[in-house]
Amino acid sequence: MSFTFRRSETVEQHEYEKQIHDQQIKGESNEDLESDFDAKMKVEDKNHDGDEEKKGGIFHRLKEQIKSSFPEAIQDIKIIKSMTALEAGVKKEISDPTIFPEVEKVAEVRRGIELCPEEQAFLAKRKVKTREAFARYLGLELESVHPDDVPTVSFGGSGGGFRAMIGTLGYCEEMRRAGLWDCLTYVSGVSGSCWSLAAYYTFGGASMTKVIEHCKTRLAPYHPLSGEAIRTILSTPGGARTTLGPLIQKSRSGLDTVAMDLYSVFTTGWIFFQDDPASHPGGYAKKEVAGFQRSWYRLSSAREHTDSGAEPMPIMTAIRHERPWKDWHDSEHPFKDPNPSADDDDEDNAWQWFEMSPYEIGCDEIQAWVPTWGFGRPFDEGKSTMQLPEQSLALLLGLCTSAPAGPLTSYIATISRNLPPGFLGNSIHSLAKSITRFWGRQGTEEFQNHHPLHACNEHNFMYHYTHVEPGQGRPPGLENSPRLHLIDSGMDNNCPTYVLMHPQRKADVIINMDASSDVQKDTFPERVAQIGGRRGAKFVKRHDIKPGDDPKDPNRFDGLYAQVYDGVPCERPETVVDSYGRTVENPPADVYPGDCTMIYMPLLPNERAVADFDPSTAKFSGSYNLVWTPEQVETLVKVCKANFEDGEGSIKDALHEAYLRKKARREEIPLQ
């Protein structure tokens, strides 16, 4: 299968990823495997009745099917054994409240723009911690800092694949070292940055250092969708259950499996793959286990760190493509084809931002939310009708991080070959045969404003929300659609500014780390203007500094590592320029009520930290490269830490200004 060139990458990055791909699929051939397979299966046959073999029993049929469809199982016959009863076992477990306590509760839709009670309780506790941290960070006497004067500070990480994931970890690790992390109330991400946050709040145990070290051992030499990675996951104790269990649950709820579901569970499964030091200190991949959790990872588990206010609240993001009701294909489907082409779109369509926190998943534009533990269930009239366990974090991350799945088509056959025949009714094997129609010729970034081809199927919690009497018509629009399709929010804006500017969160300072591929092209003013216009805020860059021309100059980007934008309330414009350069009608959104300072931290080169390294163009740092060596991880982290240090002075100045602004407002003293 050929590799498609993507315009966000350099030719060198494209060629590097192609080389990695060719290396990863090398040896995945079916040739010369049958005799080896038969030899291994004879050992198993000794424990079975010979009559069953003659009669074409299930074991014999399984063997014959696997010979043609599952050749890589030769390398680890344990996979077949564990998969045989997997579906039945998972279907039984998902009803067990001792494993999933939430199955005893009915989830209900909450309406309104207000923050949920759990988030409000978090804010009250976090405020105590941030006051102390803020005073310490700025060198102020704690007694002199009034609680109401402490600015609400938020951090956002951009999209950009593993470059963004590692970049977010590097910046956040340095923020923690410097004392800024404890000043944050919210941390949010787009696409690749969501992996960072999810890892930090789960297996990372609130340690950036632990996650960074994990990345150095996990992100090479295998691609997450390579046969070696998949077989390693599926052959470890509990690996098949924690990886494929969420797909079985999803199928049980009535949803079809699509390509992106596979990308979700195997990519996150590999990134989160843990070594068990208790069993084998210093072990290696073949003896590793898929985490220590009794069930799969869940976003709500982050409450361990947020309920007490000890850590900032994480918010992952995804978007939904909305179109006016008058343009819907029929009463249940916005589009004629769930995978439409760009020709099906028009300028009236818009993106709705959905947010995922440990407490709720929802959208302020439709003012509807469900408990995080209840997302993924079927709903009717505002209540869940099937009480399933919380959807796995892996599947949620698949919604948030779909853009880096560009090379998915090149690996889908490998995924198929590593799953037994009959799994989920052979739907995955059928999917592998027709996968090419899911993707446009130009790859993920060319989908532009149309409903992306890789959107997963999710139950719509607003389905039939309004109760209607017999004979009455149902309100048009979202309530008629049984499915919800969410995708990577980087398709609309590559920074999570929109959710951080939720009017009830009252962010005074937003720090945006941008690991986009175009950070040297001065595109951020357009991005912040787009979201600011939706929220009724105008952002103006404070200093117009240009980089030097000499790439070897260590001072080339001085003054650009932390760029300050002043945001003030304004009338919402009737139109905005979207991410694709089109002037479109301004989508509806609640207006942000006050001033907001934006600190923009682009992931720029830093000659003082690492000479001759540009994070945007280095061959291994393309947005679609999902294999990073320990040295490459360390190189990027080193640059991120140096960039933060070079911009920290501007950050402290902006925080102090926000503090004085709030203090003056409280004391009603005019600022000079």
C-alpha positions in Angstrom: 0.0 0.0 0.0 1.4 3.4 -1.0 2.1 6.2 1.4 0.3 9.5 0.8 2.3 12.7 1.1 0.8 15.2 3.6 1.2 18.9 3.2 2.1 19.5 6.9 5.2 17.4 6.5 8.5 18.0 4.7 9.7 15.6 2.0 12.3 14.3 4.4 9.7 13.6 7.1 7.6 11.7 4.6 10.5 9.6 3.5 11.5 8.8 7.1 8.0 7.6 7.9 7.9 5.5 4.8 11.1 3.8 5.8 9.7 3.1 9.3 6.5 1.7 7.8 8.4 -0.6 5.5 10.5 -1.8 8.4 7.5 -2.4 10.6 5.6 -4.5 8.0 8.6 -6.5 6.9 8.2 -10.1 7.6 4.4 -9.9 7.8 4.1 -12.3 4.9 2.0 -15.5 5.0 4.7 -17.5 3.2 6.3 -20.6 4.8 4.2 -20.4 7.9 1.8 -23.3 7.3 4.2 -26.1 8.2 5.4 -24.3 11.3 1.8 -23.6 12.3 0.8 -27.3 11.9 3.7 -28.4 14.0 2.7 -26.1 16.9 -1.0 -27.1 16.6 -0.2 -30.8 16.9 0.9 -30.2 20.5 -2.5 -28.8 21.2 -4.4 -31.5 19.3 -3.1 -34.2 21.7 -5.5 -32.8 24.3 -8.5 -33.0 22.1 -10.7 -35.9 21.0 -9.7 -37.3 17.6 -13.3 -37.7 16.6 -13.8 -33.9 17.0 -11.0 -33.4 14.5 -12.6 -35.8 12.0 -16.0 -34.3 12.5 -14.8 -30.8 11.8 -15.2 -29.7 15.4 -14.6 -26.2 16.6 -10.9 -26.7 17.3 -10.3 -28.1 13.9 -12.2 -25.4 12.2 -10.4 -22.8 14.2 -7.1 -24.3 13.1 -8.0 -24.3 9.5 -9.2 -20.7 9.6 -6.2 -19.5 11.4 -3.8 -21.1 8.9 -5.0 -18.6 6.3 -6.3 -15.7 8.3 -4.1 -15.6 11.4 -0.5 -16.7 10.4 1.3 -14.5 13.0 -0.3 -16.5 15.8 2.5 -19.0 15.2 4.7 -16.6 17.1 2.5 -16.9 20.2 -0.2 -19.5 20.4 -1.4 -18.1 23.7 -3.2 -15.4 21.8 -5.6 -18.0 20.4 -6.3 -19.6 23.8 -7.0 -16.2 25.5 -9.2 -15.0 22.6 -11.4 -18.1 22.5 -13.5 -17.1 25.5 -12.7 -13.4 25.5 -16.0 -12.2 24.1 -18.1 -14.3 26.4 -16.0 -13.3 29.4 -16.1 -9.6 28.7 -19.9 -9.7 28.1 -20.3 -11.2 31.5 -17.9 -8.9 33.3 -19.5 -5.7 32.0 -22.5 -6.4 34.1 -20.5 -7.0 37.3 -20.8 -4.1 39.8 -17.8 -5.4 41.7 -15.6 -4.6 38.7 -17.7 -1.7 37.3 -19.7 0.0 40.1 -21.2 2.5 37.7 -23.4 -0.2 36.1 -25.8 0.1 39.0 -26.5 3.7 38.2 -28.6 5.3 35.4 -26.9 8.2 33.7 -28.9 11.4 33.1 -28.3 14.4 30.8 -27.6 17.7 32.6 -28.6 20.8 30.8 -27.2 24.4 31.1 -24.1 26.4 30.8 -23.2 26.2 34.5 -20.3 24.0 35.6 -21.3 20.7 37.2 -21.3 20.4 41.0 -18.2 18.2 41.0 -16.2 20.8 39.0 -17.4 23.6 41.3 -16.2 21.6 44.3 -12.9 21.0 42.7 -12.5 24.8 42.1 -13.1 25.6 45.7 -10.3 23.2 46.8 -7.9 24.0 44.0 -8.2 27.7 44.8 -6.5 27.1 48.2 -3.6 25.4 46.6 -3.1 27.9 43.7 -3.1 30.8 46.1 -0.1 29.4 48.0 1.6 28.4 44.8 1.0 31.7 43.1 2.5 33.7 46.0 5.5 31.4 46.1 6.0 31.5 42.3 6.0 35.4 42.2 7.8 35.9 45.5 4.9 37.5 47.2 4.0 37.3 50.9 1.1 34.8 51.3 -0.7 37.1 53.8 -0.7 39.9 51.2 -2.4 37.8 48.5 -6.2 38.0 48.7 -7.8 34.7 47.4 -10.0 36.7 45.0 -7.0 38.3 43.4 -5.3 35.1 42.4 -5.7 34.8 38.6 -7.2 31.6 37.1 -4.4 30.3 35.0 -4.9 27.5 32.4 -2.6 25.6 30.1 -3.3 24.3 26.7 -1.3 21.9 24.6 -1.7 21.7 20.8 -2.0 18.9 18.3 0.9 17.5 16.4 1.1 13.7 17.0 3.9 12.4 19.2 5.8 15.7 18.7 2.9 17.4 20.6 2.7 14.6 23.2 6.3 14.7 24.0 6.4 18.5 23.8 3.6 18.9 26.3 5.4 16.6 28.7 8.6 18.6 28.3 7.0 22.0 28.9 4.8 20.7 31.8 7.8 19.0 33.5 9.7 22.3 33.4 6.6 24.2 34.7 6.4 21.8 37.6 10.1 22.3 38.4 9.7 26.0 38.2 6.6 26.1 40.4 4.1 27.2 37.7 2.3 23.9 37.4 0.8 24.3 40.9 -0.6 27.7 39.8 -2.7 26.1 37.1 -6.4 25.4 37.5 -7.1 23.7 34.2 -4.9 21.8 31.7 -6.4 21.0 28.3 -5.2 19.4 25.1 -5.9 19.0 21.4 -5.0 15.7 19.6 -1.5 14.6 20.6 -1.4 16.6 23.8 -4.4 14.6 25.0 -2.1 11.5 25.2 0.2 13.4 27.5 -2.6 14.4 29.9 -4.2 11.0 29.9 -0.9 9.3 30.7 0.0 11.8 33.5 -3.3 11.3 35.3 -3.3 7.4 34.9 -0.2 5.3 34.9 2.0 8.4 35.3 0.7 8.9 38.8 0.9 12.7 38.4 4.5 12.5 37.4 5.7 14.0 34.2 9.1 12.5 34.7 7.7 9.0 34.9 5.7 9.5 31.7 8.8 10.9 29.9 10.9 8.0 31.0 8.2 5.6 29.9 8.1 7.2 26.5 11.8 6.6 26.1 11.3 2.8 26.6 7.9 2.5 24.8 7.9 4.6 21.6 10.6 2.5 19.9 11.4 0.3 18.1 7.8 -0.7 17.2 5.0 1.2 15.7 1.8 0.9 17.8 0.0 -0.7 14.9 2.8 -3.0 13.9 2.4 -6.8 14.1 5.1 -7.0 16.8 3.3 -4.5 19.0 -0.1 -6.0 18.5 1.0 -9.5 19.2 2.9 -8.4 22.3 -0.1 -6.7 23.7 -2.5 -9.6 22.9 -0.2 -12.3 24.2 0.5 -10.8 27.7 -1.6 -11.6 30.7 -4.8 -9.6 30.5 -3.6 -7.8 27.4 -6.4 -9.0 25.1 -9.0 -8.2 27.7 -8.0 -4.7 28.4 -7.3 -3.9 24.8 -10.2 -5.5 23.0 -12.7 -5.6 25.9 -13.8 -2.0 25.1 -14.6 -3.0 21.5 -16.6 -6.0 22.7 -18.5 -3.7 25.0 -19.1 -1.2 22.2 -20.4 -4.0 20.0 -22.6 -5.2 22.8 -24.2 -1.8 23.0 -25.2 -2.0 19.3 -22.4 0.0 17.7 -20.4 -1.1 14.7 -16.6 -1.2 14.8 -14.8 1.1 12.4 -11.2 1.6 11.5 -10.7 4.4 14.1 -11.8 2.1 16.9 -8.9 -0.2 16.1 -6.5 2.7 15.9 -7.8 3.9 19.3 -7.3 0.7 21.3 -4.0 -0.4 19.8 -2.3 3.0 19.7 -3.3 3.9 23.2 -2.8 0.3 24.3 0.8 0.4 23.1 1.6 3.9 24.5 0.2 3.0 27.9 1.8 -0.5 27.9 3.5 -1.1 31.3 6.3 -3.2 32.6 5.6 -5.1 35.8 8.7 -4.8 38.0 7.3 -7.1 40.7 7.3 -10.1 38.3 10.5 -9.4 36.3 12.6 -6.3 37.2 14.0 -4.9 34.0 11.8 -7.1 31.9 11.3 -6.8 28.2 8.4 -6.5 25.8 7.5 -10.2 25.5 7.0 -10.5 29.2 5.2 -7.2 29.9 1.7 -6.7 31.0 -1.0 -4.3 29.8 -1.2 -2.1 32.9 -2.0 -3.0 36.5 -5.7 -1.9 36.5 -8.3 -4.5 37.0 -10.2 -3.1 34.1 -9.2 -0.8 31.2 -8.1 2.7 31.9 -10.9 5.2 32.5 -10.9 9.0 32.4 -12.8 9.3 35.7 -9.9 7.7 37.5 -8.2 11.1 37.3 -10.5 12.2 40.1 -7.9 10.6 42.4 -5.8 13.6 41.7 -8.5 16.3 41.2 -11.2 15.8 43.8 -8.8 17.1 46.5 -7.6 20.0 44.4 -4.1 18.5 44.4 -3.8 18.7 40.6 -5.3 20.9 37.8 -8.4 19.5 36.1 -7.7 17.9 32.7 -9.9 18.6 29.7 -9.6 16.6 26.5 -11.3 17.9 23.4 -13.0 16.6 20.3 -15.4 18.2 17.8 -18.6 17.4 16.0 -19.6 18.6 12.5 -22.9 20.4 12.7 -25.0 21.5 9.8 -28.3 23.4 9.7 -31.4 21.3 10.1 -32.7 22.4 6.7 -29.7 20.8 5.1 -30.0 17.4 6.9 -30.2 14.5 4.5 -33.2 13.0 6.5 -34.6 13.1 9.9 -31.8 11.0 11.5 -28.8 11.8 9.4 -27.1 15.1 8.8 -25.3 13.6 5.8 -26.4 11.2 3.1 -23.3 9.2 3.5 -21.6 8.8 6.9 -18.3 9.3 5.0 -19.3 12.2 2.6 -17.0 14.0 0.3 -16.2 17.7 0.4 -18.9 18.3 -2.2 -21.5 17.6 0.5 -20.5 20.6 2.6 -21.3 24.3 2.6 -20.2 27.4 4.5 -23.1 27.2 6.9 -21.7 24.1 8.6 -19.7 24.5 11.8 -17.7 22.6 14.4 -19.1 22.1 17.9 -16.5 21.6 20.6 -17.0 18.8 23.0 -15.0 18.5 26.2 -14.1 15.5 28.3 -13.1 15.8 31.9 -13.0 13.4 34.8 -16.5 14.6 35.7 -18.5 15.2 32.5 -18.5 14.9 28.7 -20.5 17.4 26.8 -20.7 20.6 24.8 -21.6 24.2 26.0 -23.0 25.0 22.6 -25.8 22.5 23.0 -25.7 23.0 26.8 -25.8 19.3 27.4 -23.6 17.0 29.5 -23.5 13.5 30.8 -21.3 12.0 33.6 -18.1 10.7 32.2 -18.9 7.2 33.5 -22.1 7.3 31.5 -20.8 8.3 28.1 -21.0 5.5 25.5 -24.4 4.2 26.7 -27.6 4.4 24.6 -29.9 7.2 25.8 -33.5 8.0 25.4 -35.4 11.1 26.8 -32.3 12.1 28.8 -31.6 8.8 30.6 -29.3 5.8 29.7 -31.2 2.8 28.6 -28.4 0.3 28.9 -26.2 0.5 32.1 -22.8 -0.2 30.7 -19.3 0.4 32.3 -17.6 3.7 31.6 -16.2 3.8 28.1 -12.5 3.1 28.0 -10.0 5.9 28.0 -8.4 4.4 24.8 -11.7 4.9 22.9 -12.0 8.4 24.1 -8.5 9.2 23.1 -9.3 7.8 19.6 -11.9 10.5 19.3 -9.4 13.1 20.4 -6.3 12.0 18.5 -7.6 10.8 15.1 -5.5 13.2 13.0 -2.2 11.3 13.6 -3.9 8.2 12.2 -2.9 9.2 8.7 -1.0 5.9 7.9 -3.8 3.8 9.4 -4.6 2.2 6.0 -1.1 0.9 5.8 -1.5 -1.0 9.0 -5.1 -2.1 9.0 -4.3 -5.5 7.3 -1.8 -6.2 10.0 -4.4 -5.5 12.7 -6.8 -7.8 10.9 -4.3 -10.7 10.6 -3.6 -10.5 14.4 -7.2 -11.0 15.4 -8.8 -14.4 15.4 -11.5 -15.3 12.8 -15.0 -14.6 14.1 -13.9 -11.8 16.5 -16.9 -9.4 16.6 -18.6 -11.3 13.9 -15.7 -11.0 11.5 -16.5 -7.3 11.1 -12.9 -6.3 11.5 -11.7 -8.7 8.8 -14.4 -7.4 6.5 -13.4 -3.9 7.4 -9.8 -4.6 6.4 -10.9 -5.6 2.9 -12.7 -2.4 2.2 -10.7 0.1 4.3 -9.4 2.1 1.4 -12.7 3.7 0.8 -12.6 5.2 4.3 -9.7 7.5 3.3 -9.3 10.3 0.8 -6.4 10.5 -1.5 -4.7 13.3 0.2 -4.8 11.9 3.7 -6.3 13.2 7.0 -5.5 16.9 6.4 -7.3 17.0 3.1 -10.7 16.2 4.6 -11.0 19.9 5.4 -14.5 21.0 6.4 -16.5 17.9 5.6 -17.5 15.2 8.0 -14.2 13.3 8.3 -14.1 9.8 7.0 -12.7 8.3 10.2 -15.3 9.4 12.7 -16.2 6.7 15.2 -19.8 5.7 16.0 -20.9 6.8 19.5 -24.3 6.8 21.1 -25.9 10.2 21.1 -26.9 11.1 24.6 -29.3 13.8 23.3 -31.2 11.2 21.2 -34.9 11.7 21.7 -34.2 14.0 24.6 -37.5 15.9 24.5 -40.5 13.9 25.6 -43.3 14.1 23.0 -46.9 13.0 23.3 -48.3 10.6 20.7 -48.9 12.5 17.5 -46.5 15.3 18.4 -43.5 16.1 16.3 -40.0 15.9 17.7 -37.7 19.0 17.6 -35.5 18.9 14.6 -31.7 18.4 14.6 -29.5 16.5 17.0 -32.2 14.9 19.0 -33.1 12.8 15.9 -29.7 11.4 15.3 -29.0 8.1 17.2 -25.3 8.4 16.6 -22.7 11.0 17.6 -19.6 11.4 15.5 -16.6 13.2 17.3 -13.2 13.7 15.8 -9.9 15.4 16.4 -10.5 19.0 17.4 -7.3 20.0 15.5 -9.5 19.8 12.4 -11.0 23.1 13.6 -8.3 24.8 15.7 -5.1 23.3 16.9 -5.2 24.9 20.4 -7.8 24.2 23.0 -8.6 27.9 23.6 -12.3 27.4 23.1 -12.9 25.1 26.1 -10.5 27.1 28.3 -12.6 30.2 27.5 -15.8 28.6 28.9 -17.5 31.7 30.4 -18.0 30.0 33.8 -14.3 29.1 34.1 -13.2 32.7 34.1 -9.7 32.2 32.9 -7.5 35.2 33.4 -4.4 33.8 31.8 -4.2 31.1 29.2 -0.8 29.6 28.3 -0.9 27.8 24.9 2.0 25.6 24.0 1.9 25.1 20.2 3.6 22.1 18.6 2.0 22.6 15.3 4.1 22.2 12.2 3.5 25.8 11.1 4.7 27.6 14.3 7.2 29.6 12.3 4.6 30.9 9.8 2.9 33.2 12.2 -0.5 31.5 12.0 -1.5 31.7 15.7 -3.0 35.2 15.3 -5.6 33.7 12.9 -6.3 30.8 15.3 -6.8 33.0 18.3 -8.9 35.4 16.3 -11.1 32.6 15.2 -11.9 31.3 18.7 -11.8 34.8 20.2 -14.4 35.9 17.7 -16.7 33.1 18.7 -16.3 33.9 22.4 -16.7 37.6 22.0 -13.1 38.5 22.7 -10.5 40.3 20.6 -6.8 39.4 21.1 -4.0 41.7 20.1 -0.4 40.8 20.0 1.5 43.0 22.4 5.0 43.0 20.7 5.6 42.5 17.0 9.0 40.8 17.1 10.4 39.0 14.1 13.0 36.2 14.3 16.5 36.6 13.0 17.5 35.3 9.6 20.6 33.3 10.7 19.5 29.8 11.7 22.8 29.3 13.6 22.2 32.4 15.7 21.5 31.3 19.3 19.5 34.5 19.9 17.4 34.2 16.7 14.1 33.6 18.5 14.6 35.8 21.6 11.4 37.4 22.7 9.3 34.8 20.8 9.3 31.9 23.2 6.5 33.4 25.2 4.4 35.9 23.2 1.7 37.9 25.0 -1.7 38.7 23.5 -4.1 41.0 25.3 -7.7 39.9 25.1 -10.6 42.3 25.7 -14.4 41.8 25.3 -15.9 42.8 21.9 -19.0 42.4 19.9 -19.3 39.0 18.4 -18.6 39.4 14.7 -21.2 38.0 12.2 -18.4 36.1 10.4 -15.1 34.5 11.2 -12.3 33.1 9.2 -12.2 29.3 9.8 -9.1 27.1 9.8 -9.3 26.6 6.1 -9.2 30.3 5.3 -12.9 30.6 4.5 -15.1 33.4 5.8 -18.1 31.7 7.4 -21.0 32.6 9.6 -19.8 32.8 13.3 -21.1 29.7 15.0 -23.1 30.2 18.2 -21.2 30.2 21.5 -21.5 31.7 24.9 -19.5 34.9 25.3 -16.5 35.2 27.6 -17.3 37.9 30.2 -14.0 39.7 30.8 -10.3 40.3 30.0 -8.0 37.4 29.3 -4.3 37.3 28.7 -3.0 34.8 26.2 0.6 33.6 26.4 1.6 31.8 23.2 4.6 29.4 23.5 5.4 28.0 20.1 7.7 25.0 19.9 10.6 26.8 18.2 14.2 25.7 17.7 16.6 26.6 20.5 20.3 26.6 19.4 21.4 27.1 22.9 19.8 23.8 23.9 20.3 21.6 20.8 22.2 22.9 17.8 20.8 22.3 14.3 17.5 20.9 15.5 14.2 22.3 14.3 11.2 20.5 15.9 9.0 21.3 13.0 11.2 19.9 10.2 13.5 17.3 11.8 12.9 14.1 9.9 11.7 12.1 12.9 9.3 14.8 14.3 6.6 14.7 11.6 3.1 14.7 13.0 2.4 11.1 11.7 5.6 9.5 13.0 4.7 7.2 15.9 8.1 5.7 16.4 10.6 7.8 18.5 13.9 6.5 19.9 15.0 7.5 23.5 17.5 9.9 22.0 14.9 11.6 19.9 12.5 11.9 22.9 15.3 13.4 25.0 16.3 15.9 22.3 12.8 17.3 22.1 12.3 17.4 25.8 15.6 19.3 26.2 14.4 21.9 23.7 11.0 22.3 25.4 12.6 22.9 28.8 15.0 25.5 27.4 12.2 27.2 25.6 10.2 27.5 28.7 13.1 28.9 30.6 13.7 31.5 27.9 10.1 32.6 28.1 9.5 32.3 31.8 10.2 36.0 32.5 7.3 37.1 30.2 5.0 34.5 31.9 5.8 35.9 35.3 5.2 39.5 34.1 1.8 38.5 32.6 0.7 36.7 35.8 1.7 39.6 37.9 -0.3 42.0 35.7 -3.3 39.8 35.9 -3.0 39.7 39.7 -2.8 43.5 39.8 -5.8 43.8 37.5 -8.0 41.6 39.7 -6.8 43.3 42.8 -7.6 46.7 41.4 -11.0 45.5 40.4 -11.7 44.2 43.8 -10.5 47.3 45.5 -12.1 49.5 42.8 -8.8 51.3 42.2 -8.3 52.6 38.7 -5.2 51.1 37.0 -2.7 53.7 36.0 
